C-alpha cells in the first residue's frame, strides 16, 4: 500500500534558513515516524527561498524586448525581463505566453519564474542546481532519522496538448527518475520494447494531491513505493535534442 502524507508545521522559509533542520522539526511536530525508503517530495519554492533565489522586481531594469512584449501583452515588464534572464533559449513567445529552456534544460513556461506564494514585489527563481539541493537535504534527513530516504524536488509545469498543470520532478537524490520495463513481458507474454516510466514525475504529481499550493503545505512523504535507490540525476529524464521530435 502506498501512503502520501502531508508534512505540516513548516514555517515560512527565509533566505539562509536551514531547511533540512526545519523540515526534520516539522516532521516530528506532525507526529510522523520516518521509515526506510520514504520519499520526501519538496516544493521548489521553499528550496529557492532558503537559497536566496528571490529577486526584488524594483531592482530590475527591463530591456527593450521586455518592454515591448509587456506592452503588447499586458504584462509586468520587470517580470518579463527576469524570465528572459533566466532562459537559456526562448522556444516560443506567443499569445502572452513565453516558453523557455532553462539553464537546467527544462522546457517550461516563464523559465520557472513565479510570483505566487512570495512577498509582494518579488519573484522566485528555480534553484541553480536542484540535484545538489536534493542531495544536501537527503544527507541531512538521513543523519536526522537514521534511515535511508529519497528526495524529489518538484515544480508545477503545464503540458502540451492537455489542459491543467501537474507537478513534475526538477531535482532528486537517492532515487532513479525512470523505471525501464524494456525486455520484460506484458500480461499477454509480449516483450515490452519502449516502455520507460517517469516514476519521479509520477511521485511528484501524486504528492501534490496533499501538498496543495493554496494550503501552505510544501512537503509530502510518500511511503510504500518500491523504487530503484541509486545516485541519479534529473538530467536522465530530459530527452536529448537529437531524439526530440518537437524541438
N, C-alpha and C positions, 0 to 999 in steps of 0.2 A: 504494500500500500504506500502511495506517495502522499506526503503531507506538505502543505505550503503554509508557513506560519509567519505572520507579520511581527516585526520587532517594534515594540512601542517604546516610549520614554527616551527617544533620541532627541537631544536638544537642537536648537538652531545652530548650524555649523558656521564657524567663522574662520577666516584665514589664520593658519598656524595651529589650528586645533589638532590634537592627537586623535584622529578619527577612530583608529582601532581601539584605543582605550575607552573612548566614549561609547563605541559600539558594544564592547565587552560589558561595560557597566549597564547599558540599556538591556542587553540580553538577560543579565542576571535580574535586573529590576522587573523584567517581563515574566520572570519565572520559568524561562526556557532552560532546559538542560541540553547543551550542545553534544551531539552524538558523532561518532566516527562516520566520515564520508558525508556529513551535511554539506549542502551547497549554500553559501551566502550570496544572495543577489543584491547588489547595492546600486542605487540610482546614481548616475554620473554626476548629478548636480552637487551632491554632498561631497564627492571626491574633489570636484573642481573648486568648490568654496574653500575647503580645507587647504588646497594647494595654491590658493590665491589667483585662480583663473577667472577673475571677475574684473570687468572693466567699467569705469565710470563714463557714461556717454558724453558728459560735459567736457571730457578731455580729448574727444575725438574730433579731428578736423576732416570733414568729408572731402573726397576727391571730386573732380568734375563728373566722373561717371556715376558716383554715388548720388550726387546732387540731381543729375538728370533722371536717373532711374527713380529716385524717391519722388521727384516732382510728377513724373508721368504715372506713377503707380500708387500715389498717396501713402508713401512710406516715410519713416524717420531716416533721413539721410545718414545720420550717425550710425544707426543700426546696419544700414546697407554697407557702409564703409567697413565696419567690423567684420561683416560677413565676407567681404572681398579680401580683407587682410588675412582671414583665417582659411582661405581657399587656396589650394594648390592649382586648381583648374576649375573654371566655370564650365559646367556641362551645358546649361541652358538658362536663359533669362527670358521668361515669357509669362504674360498674364499675371504679373505681380509676384511670380514665384522664381526664386533663384535656386537652381540645383547645382551643387558644388561637389568637387572631390576634395576632401580634406587632406592634410599632410599625412594622415594615417592611412589614406587610401579608401576611406568610406565615401560612398556616393549618397548624398542626403540633401535635404532642404536646408538652406541657410548655414551650411558648414557646421551644423550643430549648435549655432549661437542661439541662445534662448533668454527671453526677458521675463519668463514666468517664475514664480516662487523665488524671487530675488528682490532686493530693495529697489524702490522707485529710482529711475535714472541709471540703472546698472544693467549689465548683460553678463551672462555666464557662458564661458567658452568650454570646449571639450578639454579634458586633461591632455597634457603634452604627450604622455606615454601611459595609456590606460593599463597595459600589461604590467608595467613596472609598479604602478599604483596598486594593482591587484596582488602582486607578489608581496609587497610590503605589508598589506593588510592581512593576507593569508598567513604570513610568517608570525605576525603578532597574535593572531587568533589562535594559532596552534600553540604558541607559548602560553597564552592565557588559559586555554581549556584542556590542553594536553591530549588532543585528538587530532587526527588528520582531517582537514576540511578543504573545500574548494571555494574559490571566489569568482564571481562573474560581475563585471560592471556593465550596467545596462543603460540604454538610452532609447528614446521613442523616435522611430522613423516612420515616414509614410511609405507606401508600397505602390509600385507601378501596377496599373490595371485593377486595383482594388481600392475601395473606399475604406476610410478608417486608418488609424495608426496603430502600431504594435511595438512593444519593446523588443529590442534585439541586443545581443552582446557586442560591446565595443572594447572589452578588455577581459582577461581571465587569468587565472592561475590555478594549477593543480587539477585541471580537467581538460580533456581533449574536446575541441569545439565540434568535431564531426564524428559520427558513427558510420563506418564503412561496411555496408552489408553486401558488397560485391563478392561474388564467389559462393555465397550462401544460397540455399534453395528456398523458394517461397512455399506456401502451404500446399501447392499442387506439384511440388518437386522440380519446378523450373528454376534454373540458375538465375540469380539476380546479377545484372550486368552494369547498371548505372545508379543503383540506389545508395545515396550517401545522405544521411540525415543530419541536419544542422541542430544538434542537441543543445548547444549553448544558446542559440536563439530561442529554441522552444522553451527552455528553462527560464530565460529572461522574460519571455512573454507570459508564461504561466505565473511567474512571481508577481507580475503587475496586477493580477486579479485581486491580490490582497494589499499591495502597496498603495495603489490609488493616488494619483498625483495630487488630488484635491484634499486628501486626508492627512498629509504630512507624515506619511509612513514610507521612508525611502529605503528600507531594508526588509528583506524577507529571507527566511530559511526554508530550503526545500530538503525534505528528508525522505529516504526510501528509494531514491532514483539510483539505478545501477549505471555508473559511468566509468569511462577509462580515466584513471588518475595518472597524469603524467605532466611533465613540464612542457607546456604548449604555448602557442602564440595566437593572438586573434587573427594575424595575417593569414593563417591557414584557411580561414573561412572566406577570404576575399578572392574572388575569381580573377585569375590573371587576364590582363587585357587581351592577349592573343587568343584567349578562349571565350571571350565575352562578345556575344553577337549584337549587343546593344550599345556599345561604345562607338 
